[in-house]
């Protein structure tokens, strides 16, 4: 499922937050990001979304992390080279509820 299909409002928010950080090229990727999986940690506040088959911590040397500044919760993006591979979303219940319905 594409981010823009599953999470249209959240996708727009991500794009705006990335532009605020000067990351316009990453913002352009957001609508077409293909959601592959979600975090399975079991924490009730976690809505982390994966677009990468590898596990966290096994990323390549050209990995970087971008902390965004939303009005609610926490959002941290993992980027390899110039591609978003993970969106860590914490304390955003509506996003988590929808994500769990999409990917049980």
C-alpha positions, 0 to 999 in steps of 0.5 A: 500500500502506498503512504498516500493511499493509506495515510493521506493526511499523515503523508501531507504532514510528513511532506510539510515537516520535511520541507520545514527541515530543508528536505524537499527531495525526501518530501517528494518521495512520501506519497509514493512510499510503499508500506511493506510492514509495521513494527511488531514491538508490541508497544501501544504507542508505536506506529513505526512503518517500514519500507525496507526489508532489512532490520533496524541496525543492519543499515548500510554505512550511508544511513542517516536519521532525521528527527522531525518536529510534529505538533503531536508525538514523535517522528524519526525517519531512517534514510539510506542514501537518498531513500526513506526506508523507515518512519518511526512514529510514536505517540500517534494513536490514530496512525497506529490504529489505522496501521494495525488495521492495514497490517494486522 
